[in-house]
Each structure stands twice: as structure tokens, then as C-alpha cells.
Amino acid sequence: MLSRRFQYIDAIIIDTPVLDEQVRRETQDVRRIQERLSRCEAFIGYLNGCSTYIQDSVSQRIWADSRQAILDDVSYIKTRL
């Protein structure tokens, strides 16, 4: 599933409104892969914080699984650098 891949998250970060000023600074447009991976992790952390407002248990489980898949993908990419 594409939405669980670093490449997809990396592409949508710039177009996603981020309400937290600190996270917005961390998710600026960058070029180096290490910066892009860090940006992805900050964005996923932000989304994870937002997910605390989800009350549906099925949706919570889907997010938890997606979050872990994305972080696993980021970790894998880091091992290849």
C-alpha cells in the first residue's frame, strides 16, 4: 500500500497543513535524503499526536499499523545509506 511508504509520505508532507508551528518548521522543503527521513519522522510524530482524537478503535488500529509500516520503511532506508 503506497500510503505506508516513505516515498508517498515524503511527497505529501509539503502539501499537508500542519497546525503546530514547531513541526511546520521541521517539515520544510529539504533535498538531502537524511533530512527528508528526519522530516518524515517528525511528520509521522505530528500525525500520531493528531490521532489521539480518533475515537473509533478500528481507525486507531489502522493508523497504528500504518504508522509502524512507515517507520519500518524509514528505518530500512536508513540502513541502506
Backbone as XML, in Angstrom:
<?xml version="1.0"?>
<chain id="A" units="angstrom">
  <residue number="1" name="MET">
    <atom name="N" x="0.836" y="-1.166" z="0.000"/>
    <atom name="CA" x="0.000" y="0.000" z="0.000"/>
    <atom name="C" x="0.891" y="1.242" z="0.000"/>
  </residue>
  <residue number="2" name="LEU">
    <atom name="N" x="0.690" y="2.091" z="-0.962"/>
    <atom name="CA" x="1.537" y="3.260" z="-1.170"/>
    <atom name="C" x="1.557" y="4.200" z="0.041"/>
  </residue>
  <residue number="3" name="SER">
    <atom name="N" x="0.430" y="4.371" z="0.710"/>
    <atom name="CA" x="0.358" y="5.311" z="1.829"/>
    <atom name="C" x="1.194" y="4.875" z="3.027"/>
  </residue>
  <residue number="4" name="ARG">
    <atom name="N" x="1.719" y="3.681" z="2.985"/>
    <atom name="CA" x="2.573" y="3.172" z="4.065"/>
    <atom name="C" x="4.053" y="3.212" z="3.690"/>
  </residue>
  <residue number="5" name="ARG">
    <atom name="N" x="4.380" y="3.947" z="2.650"/>
    <atom name="CA" x="5.759" y="4.028" z="2.160"/>
    <atom name="C" x="6.327" y="5.427" z="2.364"/>
  </residue>
  <residue number="6" name="PHE">
    <atom name="N" x="7.620" y="5.473" z="2.644"/>
    <atom name="CA" x="8.310" y="6.744" z="2.826"/>
    <atom name="C" x="8.115" y="7.655" z="1.622"/>
  </residue>
  <residue number="7" name="GLN">
    <atom name="N" x="8.216" y="7.106" z="0.423"/>
    <atom name="CA" x="8.142" y="7.915" z="-0.789"/>
    <atom name="C" x="6.824" y="8.689" z="-0.863"/>
  </residue>
  <residue number="8" name="TYR">
    <atom name="N" x="5.754" y="8.063" z="-0.481"/>
    <atom name="CA" x="4.442" y="8.718" z="-0.520"/>
    <atom name="C" x="4.367" y="9.826" z="0.532"/>
  </residue>
  <residue number="9" name="ILE">
    <atom name="N" x="4.749" y="9.506" z="1.755"/>
    <atom name="CA" x="4.719" y="10.494" z="2.834"/>
    <atom name="C" x="5.625" y="11.674" z="2.480"/>
  </residue>
  <residue number="10" name="ASP">
    <atom name="N" x="6.793" y="11.379" z="1.960"/>
    <atom name="CA" x="7.730" y="12.423" z="1.565"/>
    <atom name="C" x="7.104" y="13.357" z="0.529"/>
  </residue>
  <residue number="11" name="ALA">
    <atom name="N" x="6.297" y="12.816" z="-0.357"/>
    <atom name="CA" x="5.675" y="13.624" z="-1.403"/>
    <atom name="C" x="4.525" y="14.488" z="-0.883"/>
  </residue>
  <residue number="12" name="ILE">
    <atom name="N" x="3.796" y="14.027" z="0.124"/>
    <atom name="CA" x="2.619" y="14.779" z="0.574"/>
    <atom name="C" x="2.904" y="15.750" z="1.719"/>
  </residue>
  <residue number="13" name="ILE">
    <atom name="N" x="4.049" y="15.637" z="2.354"/>
    <atom name="CA" x="4.348" y="16.484" z="3.514"/>
    <atom name="C" x="4.178" y="17.965" z="3.186"/>
  </residue>
  <residue number="14" name="ILE">
    <atom name="N" x="4.725" y="18.403" z="2.094"/>
    <atom name="CA" x="4.734" y="19.823" z="1.742"/>
    <atom name="C" x="3.318" y="20.356" z="1.525"/>
  </residue>
  <residue number="15" name="ASP">
    <atom name="N" x="2.406" y="19.524" z="1.048"/>
    <atom name="CA" x="1.043" y="19.972" z="0.745"/>
    <atom name="C" x="0.061" y="19.756" z="1.889"/>
  </residue>
  <residue number="16" name="THR">
    <atom name="N" x="0.516" y="19.207" z="2.998"/>
    <atom name="CA" x="-0.371" y="18.928" z="4.121"/>
    <atom name="C" x="-0.296" y="20.055" z="5.145"/>
  </residue>
  <residue number="17" name="PRO">
    <atom name="N" x="-1.436" y="20.645" z="5.494"/>
    <atom name="CA" x="-1.416" y="21.709" z="6.508"/>
    <atom name="C" x="-0.980" y="21.149" z="7.865"/>
  </residue>
  <residue number="18" name="VAL">
    <atom name="N" x="-0.033" y="21.810" z="8.485"/>
    <atom name="CA" x="0.459" y="21.422" z="9.811"/>
    <atom name="C" x="0.168" y="22.586" z="10.754"/>
  </residue>
  <residue number="19" name="LEU">
    <atom name="N" x="-0.614" y="22.335" z="11.779"/>
    <atom name="CA" x="-1.041" y="23.397" z="12.681"/>
    <atom name="C" x="-0.025" y="23.723" z="13.763"/>
  </residue>
  <residue number="20" name="ASP">
    <atom name="N" x="0.867" y="22.799" z="14.052"/>
    <atom name="CA" x="1.885" y="23.004" z="15.083"/>
    <atom name="C" x="3.080" y="23.740" z="14.463"/>
  </residue>
  <residue number="21" name="GLU">
    <atom name="N" x="3.391" y="24.912" z="15.005"/>
    <atom name="CA" x="4.456" y="25.756" z="14.447"/>
    <atom name="C" x="5.814" y="25.048" z="14.442"/>
  </residue>
  <residue number="22" name="GLN">
    <atom name="N" x="6.159" y="24.383" z="15.523"/>
    <atom name="CA" x="7.447" y="23.676" z="15.608"/>
    <atom name="C" x="7.549" y="22.591" z="14.541"/>
  </residue>
  <residue number="23" name="VAL">
    <atom name="N" x="6.502" y="21.803" z="14.404"/>
    <atom name="CA" x="6.504" y="20.733" z="13.395"/>
    <atom name="C" x="6.531" y="21.341" z="12.001"/>
  </residue>
  <residue number="24" name="ARG">
    <atom name="N" x="5.834" y="22.448" z="11.806"/>
    <atom name="CA" x="5.856" y="23.113" z="10.494"/>
    <atom name="C" x="7.278" y="23.495" z="10.118"/>
  </residue>
  <residue number="25" name="ARG">
    <atom name="N" x="8.054" y="23.977" z="11.075"/>
    <atom name="CA" x="9.465" y="24.322" z="10.791"/>
    <atom name="C" x="10.275" y="23.065" z="10.456"/>
  </residue>
  <residue number="26" name="GLU">
    <atom name="N" x="9.949" y="21.962" z="11.097"/>
    <atom name="CA" x="10.675" y="20.703" z="10.871"/>
    <atom name="C" x="10.287" y="20.039" z="9.553"/>
  </residue>
  <residue number="27" name="THR">
    <atom name="N" x="9.190" y="20.476" z="8.958"/>
    <atom name="CA" x="8.722" y="19.828" z="7.736"/>
    <atom name="C" x="8.863" y="20.744" z="6.517"/>
  </residue>
  <residue number="28" name="GLN">
    <atom name="N" x="9.847" y="21.610" z="6.558"/>
    <atom name="CA" x="10.153" y="22.480" z="5.415"/>
    <atom name="C" x="10.683" y="21.636" z="4.252"/>
  </residue>
  <residue number="29" name="ASP">
    <atom name="N" x="10.703" y="22.231" z="3.073"/>
    <atom name="CA" x="11.227" y="21.552" z="1.889"/>
    <atom name="C" x="12.745" y="21.371" z="2.034"/>
  </residue>
  <residue number="30" name="VAL">
    <atom name="N" x="13.207" y="20.154" z="1.919"/>
    <atom name="CA" x="14.633" y="19.821" z="2.017"/>
    <atom name="C" x="15.009" y="18.896" z="0.862"/>
  </residue>
  <residue number="31" name="ARG">
    <atom name="N" x="16.304" y="18.737" z="0.632"/>
    <atom name="CA" x="16.760" y="17.922" z="-0.503"/>
    <atom name="C" x="17.514" y="16.657" z="-0.089"/>
  </residue>
  <residue number="32" name="ARG">
    <atom name="N" x="18.390" y="16.764" z="0.893"/>
    <atom name="CA" x="19.204" y="15.610" z="1.274"/>
    <atom name="C" x="18.340" y="14.504" z="1.878"/>
  </residue>
  <residue number="33" name="ILE">
    <atom name="N" x="18.659" y="13.266" z="1.557"/>
    <atom name="CA" x="17.836" y="12.137" z="1.985"/>
    <atom name="C" x="17.763" y="12.039" z="3.513"/>
  </residue>
  <residue number="34" name="GLN">
    <atom name="N" x="18.855" y="12.307" z="4.209"/>
    <atom name="CA" x="18.837" y="12.251" z="5.667"/>
    <atom name="C" x="17.842" y="13.272" z="6.233"/>
  </residue>
  <residue number="35" name="GLU">
    <atom name="N" x="17.815" y="14.457" z="5.653"/>
    <atom name="CA" x="16.868" y="15.488" z="6.083"/>
    <atom name="C" x="15.433" y="15.088" z="5.756"/>
  </residue>
  <residue number="36" name="ARG">
    <atom name="N" x="15.243" y="14.461" z="4.619"/>
    <atom name="CA" x="13.904" y="14.014" z="4.223"/>
    <atom name="C" x="13.405" y="12.912" z="5.149"/>
  </residue>
  <residue number="37" name="LEU">
    <atom name="N" x="14.300" y="12.027" z="5.576"/>
    <atom name="CA" x="13.905" y="10.971" z="6.510"/>
    <atom name="C" x="13.532" y="11.562" z="7.866"/>
  </residue>
  <residue number="38" name="SER">
    <atom name="N" x="14.317" y="12.504" z="8.341"/>
    <atom name="CA" x="14.014" y="13.179" z="9.614"/>
    <atom name="C" x="12.696" y="13.937" z="9.521"/>
  </residue>
  <residue number="39" name="ARG">
    <atom name="N" x="12.493" y="14.595" z="8.397"/>
    <atom name="CA" x="11.245" y="15.327" z="8.177"/>
    <atom name="C" x="10.054" y="14.372" z="8.216"/>
  </residue>
  <residue number="40" name="CYS">
    <atom name="N" x="10.202" y="13.212" z="7.608"/>
    <atom name="CA" x="9.139" y="12.209" z="7.603"/>
    <atom name="C" x="8.835" y="11.747" z="9.031"/>
  </residue>
  <residue number="41" name="GLU">
    <atom name="N" x="9.866" y="11.496" z="9.801"/>
    <atom name="CA" x="9.652" y="11.056" z="11.188"/>
    <atom name="C" x="8.941" y="12.137" z="12.009"/>
  </residue>
  <residue number="42" name="ALA">
    <atom name="N" x="9.312" y="13.398" z="11.809"/>
    <atom name="CA" x="8.648" y="14.495" z="12.522"/>
    <atom name="C" x="7.178" y="14.583" z="12.115"/>
  </residue>
  <residue number="43" name="PHE">
    <atom name="N" x="6.908" y="14.419" z="10.837"/>
    <atom name="CA" x="5.536" y="14.484" z="10.330"/>
    <atom name="C" x="4.704" y="13.328" z="10.875"/>
  </residue>
  <residue number="44" name="ILE">
    <atom name="N" x="5.270" y="12.145" z="10.893"/>
    <atom name="CA" x="4.545" y="10.988" z="11.426"/>
    <atom name="C" x="4.278" y="11.182" z="12.923"/>
  </residue>
  <residue number="45" name="GLY">
    <atom name="N" x="5.244" y="11.757" z="13.630"/>
    <atom name="CA" x="5.018" y="12.073" z="15.040"/>
    <atom name="C" x="3.869" y="13.047" z="15.220"/>
  </residue>
  <residue number="46" name="TYR">
    <atom name="N" x="3.808" y="14.049" z="14.348"/>
    <atom name="CA" x="2.718" y="15.020" z="14.370"/>
    <atom name="C" x="1.376" y="14.330" z="14.122"/>
  </residue>
  <residue number="47" name="LEU">
    <atom name="N" x="1.322" y="13.510" z="13.082"/>
    <atom name="CA" x="0.082" y="12.788" z="12.785"/>
    <atom name="C" x="-0.305" y="11.860" z="13.927"/>
  </residue>
  <residue number="48" name="ASN">
    <atom name="N" x="0.681" y="11.262" z="14.555"/>
    <atom name="CA" x="0.398" y="10.380" z="15.679"/>
    <atom name="C" x="-0.246" y="11.165" z="16.826"/>
  </residue>
  <residue number="49" name="GLY">
    <atom name="N" x="0.261" y="12.360" z="17.080"/>
    <atom name="CA" x="-0.356" y="13.208" z="18.098"/>
    <atom name="C" x="-1.793" y="13.557" z="17.736"/>
  </residue>
  <residue number="50" name="CYS">
    <atom name="N" x="-2.024" y="13.845" z="16.465"/>
    <atom name="CA" x="-3.377" y="14.148" z="15.998"/>
    <atom name="C" x="-4.298" y="12.941" z="16.144"/>
  </residue>
  <residue number="51" name="SER">
    <atom name="N" x="-3.730" y="11.758" z="16.024"/>
    <atom name="CA" x="-4.549" y="10.540" z="16.066"/>
    <atom name="C" x="-5.147" y="10.277" z="17.443"/>
  </residue>
  <residue number="52" name="THR">
    <atom name="N" x="-4.663" y="10.955" z="18.464"/>
    <atom name="CA" x="-5.220" y="10.738" z="19.805"/>
    <atom name="C" x="-6.683" y="11.169" z="19.873"/>
  </residue>
  <residue number="53" name="TYR">
    <atom name="N" x="-7.123" y="11.961" z="18.910"/>
    <atom name="CA" x="-8.508" y="12.412" z="18.876"/>
    <atom name="C" x="-9.435" y="11.424" z="18.162"/>
  </residue>
  <residue number="54" name="ILE">
    <atom name="N" x="-8.870" y="10.400" z="17.556"/>
    <atom name="CA" x="-9.684" y="9.383" z="16.881"/>
    <atom name="C" x="-10.334" y="8.510" z="17.948"/>
  </residue>
  <residue number="55" name="GLN">
    <atom name="N" x="-11.639" y="8.391" z="17.879"/>
    <atom name="CA" x="-12.352" y="7.613" z="18.884"/>
    <atom name="C" x="-12.726" y="6.214" z="18.405"/>
  </residue>
  <residue number="56" name="ASP">
    <atom name="N" x="-12.700" y="6.000" z="17.120"/>
    <atom name="CA" x="-13.053" y="4.706" z="16.555"/>
    <atom name="C" x="-11.879" y="3.735" z="16.682"/>
  </residue>
  <residue number="57" name="SER">
    <atom name="N" x="-12.090" y="2.603" z="17.327"/>
    <atom name="CA" x="-10.989" y="1.665" z="17.575"/>
    <atom name="C" x="-10.432" y="1.046" z="16.298"/>
  </residue>
  <residue number="58" name="VAL">
    <atom name="N" x="-11.271" y="0.829" z="15.306"/>
    <atom name="CA" x="-10.792" y="0.275" z="14.035"/>
    <atom name="C" x="-9.867" y="1.281" z="13.354"/>
  </residue>
  <residue number="59" name="SER">
    <atom name="N" x="-10.262" y="2.538" z="13.327"/>
    <atom name="CA" x="-9.428" y="3.578" z="12.731"/>
    <atom name="C" x="-8.120" y="3.748" z="13.503"/>
  </residue>
  <residue number="60" name="GLN">
    <atom name="N" x="-8.168" y="3.642" z="14.810"/>
    <atom name="CA" x="-6.950" y="3.709" z="15.621"/>
    <atom name="C" x="-5.988" y="2.584" z="15.245"/>
  </residue>
  <residue number="61" name="ARG">
    <atom name="N" x="-6.528" y="1.389" z="15.064"/>
    <atom name="CA" x="-5.695" y="0.234" z="14.704"/>
    <atom name="C" x="-5.093" y="0.409" z="13.310"/>
  </residue>
  <residue number="62" name="ILE">
    <atom name="N" x="-5.889" y="0.908" z="12.374"/>
    <atom name="CA" x="-5.384" y="1.144" z="11.017"/>
    <atom name="C" x="-4.243" y="2.152" z="11.063"/>
  </residue>
  <residue number="63" name="TRP">
    <atom name="N" x="-4.429" y="3.240" z="11.827"/>
    <atom name="CA" x="-3.361" y="4.238" z="11.933"/>
    <atom name="C" x="-2.117" y="3.641" z="12.581"/>
  </residue>
  <residue number="64" name="ALA">
    <atom name="N" x="-2.287" y="2.894" z="13.655"/>
    <atom name="CA" x="-1.128" y="2.305" z="14.339"/>
    <atom name="C" x="-0.351" y="1.388" z="13.395"/>
  </residue>
  <residue number="65" name="ASP">
    <atom name="N" x="-1.058" y="0.592" z="12.621"/>
    <atom name="CA" x="-0.396" y="-0.297" z="11.653"/>
    <atom name="C" x="0.311" y="0.507" z="10.555"/>
  </residue>
  <residue number="66" name="SER">
    <atom name="N" x="-0.357" y="1.537" z="10.056"/>
    <atom name="CA" x="0.237" y="2.375" z="9.005"/>
    <atom name="C" x="1.469" y="3.096" z="9.526"/>
  </residue>
  <residue number="67" name="ARG">
    <atom name="N" x="1.347" y="3.671" z="10.710"/>
    <atom name="CA" x="2.469" y="4.391" z="11.328"/>
    <atom name="C" x="3.685" y="3.475" z="11.450"/>
  </residue>
  <residue number="68" name="GLN">
    <atom name="N" x="3.460" y="2.264" z="11.942"/>
    <atom name="CA" x="4.575" y="1.339" z="12.119"/>
    <atom name="C" x="5.192" y="0.950" z="10.778"/>
  </residue>
  <residue number="69" name="ALA">
    <atom name="N" x="4.367" y="0.743" z="9.778"/>
    <atom name="CA" x="4.884" y="0.389" z="8.446"/>
    <atom name="C" x="5.743" y="1.515" z="7.876"/>
  </residue>
  <residue number="70" name="ILE">
    <atom name="N" x="5.309" y="2.754" z="8.052"/>
    <atom name="CA" x="6.084" y="3.888" z="7.550"/>
    <atom name="C" x="7.415" y="3.993" z="8.288"/>
  </residue>
  <residue number="71" name="LEU">
    <atom name="N" x="7.373" y="3.889" z="9.610"/>
    <atom name="CA" x="8.603" y="3.974" z="10.394"/>
    <atom name="C" x="9.551" y="2.822" z="10.072"/>
  </residue>
  <residue number="72" name="ASP">
    <atom name="N" x="9.005" y="1.633" z="9.810"/>
    <atom name="CA" x="9.838" y="0.496" z="9.393"/>
    <atom name="C" x="10.500" y="0.784" z="8.046"/>
  </residue>
  <residue number="73" name="ASP">
    <atom name="N" x="9.745" y="1.396" z="7.139"/>
    <atom name="CA" x="10.299" y="1.741" z="5.828"/>
    <atom name="C" x="11.420" y="2.770" z="5.977"/>
  </residue>
  <residue number="74" name="VAL">
    <atom name="N" x="11.212" y="3.763" z="6.823"/>
    <atom name="CA" x="12.245" y="4.773" z="7.079"/>
    <atom name="C" x="13.492" y="4.110" z="7.661"/>
  </residue>
  <residue number="75" name="SER">
    <atom name="N" x="13.288" y="3.221" z="8.620"/>
    <atom name="CA" x="14.435" y="2.508" z="9.230"/>
    <atom name="C" x="15.191" y="1.691" z="8.194"/>
  </residue>
  <residue number="76" name="TYR">
    <atom name="N" x="14.470" y="1.017" z="7.326"/>
    <atom name="CA" x="15.111" y="0.227" z="6.280"/>
    <atom name="C" x="15.949" y="1.121" z="5.359"/>
  </residue>
  <residue number="77" name="ILE">
    <atom name="N" x="15.386" y="2.247" z="4.959"/>
    <atom name="CA" x="16.129" y="3.167" z="4.086"/>
    <atom name="C" x="17.396" y="3.663" z="4.782"/>
  </residue>
  <residue number="78" name="LYS">
    <atom name="N" x="17.283" y="3.952" z="6.063"/>
    <atom name="CA" x="18.465" y="4.424" z="6.817"/>
    <atom name="C" x="19.583" y="3.372" z="6.813"/>
  </residue>
  <residue number="79" name="THR">
    <atom name="N" x="19.219" y="2.092" z="6.847"/>
    <atom name="CA" x="20.253" y="1.041" z="6.820"/>
    <atom name="C" x="20.940" y="0.951" z="5.476"/>
  </residue>
  <residue number="80" name="ARG">
    <atom name="N" x="20.297" y="1.447" z="4.432"/>
    <atom name="CA" x="20.848" y="1.371" z="3.079"/>
    <atom name="C" x="21.727" y="2.562" z="2.724"/>
  </residue>
  <residue number="81" name="LEU">
    <atom name="N" x="21.780" y="3.571" z="3.610"/>
    <atom name="CA" x="22.573" y="4.777" z="3.312"/>
    <atom name="C" x="24.041" y="4.547" z="3.610"/>
  </residue>
</chain>
